[in-house]
Amino acid sequence: GLLRLLKQKLTCSPAAKSFLPGAGDFASVPLASQSVDLALACSAFTAQPEQGGESGLEELRRVVRPGGAIVLIWPRPEDRRWLVERGFHYVALPGGQQMTVRFPSFTAALRCARRFYAHNQNVLRYLLRTRQPEVPFSVLGFNAPCDYCWLRIR
């Protein structure tokens, strides 16, 4: 479903020629060796084998050209040490204000809260109290995406 949404969004974007959307996973990236300058994963790659791990990292290394980089946005706190041990640099962005998830409308926020956060009643209570189309990450129950790890490929 996400791949379909990405392709749909790219049809309206002037940057469409810069993207090559395709199905794959960390165990088998459907790209030629040394074919990209940047491999980017957001909240998806972990140290666990089923979500990347050693074999996934090797696959990302395979597709990135020398001088390129692997960037992992929003790594899990429990994976940071593992990543640093493999040469990654960890960067935490400065936090000033509380980060939120913003929805297109209050109705959309309610619909998403009921569908994706039904296990967390705090989300629905927060929305009904504030009547605004945004929810802080702290209410959702997880850390805001305010850090990343990067690795330069040699």
C-alpha positions in Angstrom: 0.0 0.0 0.0 2.8 2.5 0.8 4.5 1.8 -2.5 1.3 2.6 -4.3 0.9 5.8 -2.4 4.5 6.8 -3.1 4.0 6.2 -6.8 0.8 8.2 -6.8 2.5 11.1 -5.1 5.5 11.0 -7.5 3.2 11.4 -10.5 2.5 15.0 -9.4 6.1 15.8 -8.3 8.8 17.5 -10.4 11.3 15.3 -8.5 9.7 12.1 -9.9 12.7 11.4 -12.2 15.0 11.3 -9.1 13.1 8.4 -7.5 13.0 4.8 -8.5 10.3 3.2 -6.3 10.4 -0.6 -6.1 9.4 -3.5 -3.9 12.1 -5.1 -1.8 13.4 -5.6 1.7 16.6 -5.3 3.6 17.6 -8.9 2.8 17.3 -8.3 -1.0 17.4 -4.7 -2.2 16.4 -4.7 -5.9 19.2 -2.5 -7.1 22.6 -3.1 -8.8 25.7 -3.0 -6.7 27.1 0.5 -6.2 24.1 2.0 -7.9 23.0 4.7 -5.5 24.6 7.6 -3.6 22.2 7.3 -0.6 20.4 4.5 1.1 17.8 5.9 3.5 15.5 4.1 5.9 13.1 5.8 8.3 12.0 4.0 11.3 12.3 0.6 9.6 15.9 -0.7 9.9 16.9 -2.4 13.2 19.6 -4.7 14.5 17.1 -7.6 14.5 17.7 -10.0 11.5 14.0 -9.8 10.4 14.3 -6.0 10.1 17.7 -5.7 8.6 20.5 -6.8 11.0 23.9 -7.8 9.7 22.7 -9.2 6.4 20.5 -6.1 5.8 23.4 -3.8 6.5 25.6 -5.7 4.1 22.9 -5.4 1.5 22.7 -1.6 2.0 26.5 -1.4 1.8 26.4 -3.3 -1.5 24.1 -0.9 -3.3 25.7 2.3 -2.1 28.6 3.7 -4.2 32.0 4.5 -2.5 31.6 8.0 -1.1 27.9 7.6 -0.6 26.1 7.1 2.7 23.6 5.0 4.6 21.3 7.1 6.7 18.9 5.6 9.3 16.4 8.1 10.5 14.8 7.5 13.9 16.9 4.5 15.0 15.6 2.6 18.0 17.5 3.5 21.2 18.4 -0.1 21.8 20.1 -0.3 18.3 22.3 2.8 18.7 25.2 1.0 20.3 25.0 -1.8 17.7 25.1 0.8 14.9 28.0 2.8 16.4 30.0 -0.5 16.7 29.5 -0.9 12.9 30.9 2.6 12.2 27.7 4.7 12.2 27.7 8.2 13.6 24.8 9.0 15.9 23.2 12.5 15.7 20.5 13.8 18.1 18.7 16.9 16.8 18.2 19.7 19.4 14.8 19.5 20.9 13.0 22.7 21.6 9.3 22.2 21.4 7.3 19.1 21.6 6.9 17.3 18.3 3.5 16.3 17.1 1.8 14.3 14.4 -0.4 16.6 12.4 -3.4 15.2 10.5 -5.3 16.9 7.6 -8.3 17.5 9.8 -9.8 16.7 13.2 -12.0 14.1 11.6 -9.0 12.4 10.0 -7.2 12.5 13.4 -10.1 10.7 15.0 -10.3 8.1 12.3 -6.6 7.4 12.5 -6.7 7.3 16.3 -9.5 4.7 16.3 -7.8 2.6 13.6 -4.1 2.8 14.5 -4.0 3.7 18.2 -7.0 1.9 19.5 -4.8 0.2 22.1 -3.9 3.7 23.5 -7.0 5.4 24.9 -4.9 8.5 25.8 -4.8 9.4 22.1 -8.6 9.5 21.7 -9.0 11.3 25.0 -6.4 13.9 24.0 -8.1 14.5 20.6 -11.5 14.8 22.2 -10.2 17.2 24.8 -8.2 19.5 22.5 -10.3 19.1 19.3 -7.2 19.8 17.3 -5.9 17.7 14.3 -2.5 17.0 16.0 -1.2 14.7 18.7 2.2 15.0 20.5 4.4 12.0 20.2 4.5 11.7 23.9 0.7 11.0 23.9 1.1 8.5 21.1 3.6 6.7 23.4 6.8 6.8 21.5 9.8 9.0 20.9 9.7 11.7 18.3 11.8 11.3 15.2 14.6 13.6 16.3 17.7 11.6 15.7 19.5 9.6 13.0 22.6 7.5 12.3 24.8 7.8 9.2 27.6 5.8 7.7 29.9 7.0 4.9 30.7 4.1 2.5 34.4 3.8 1.5 
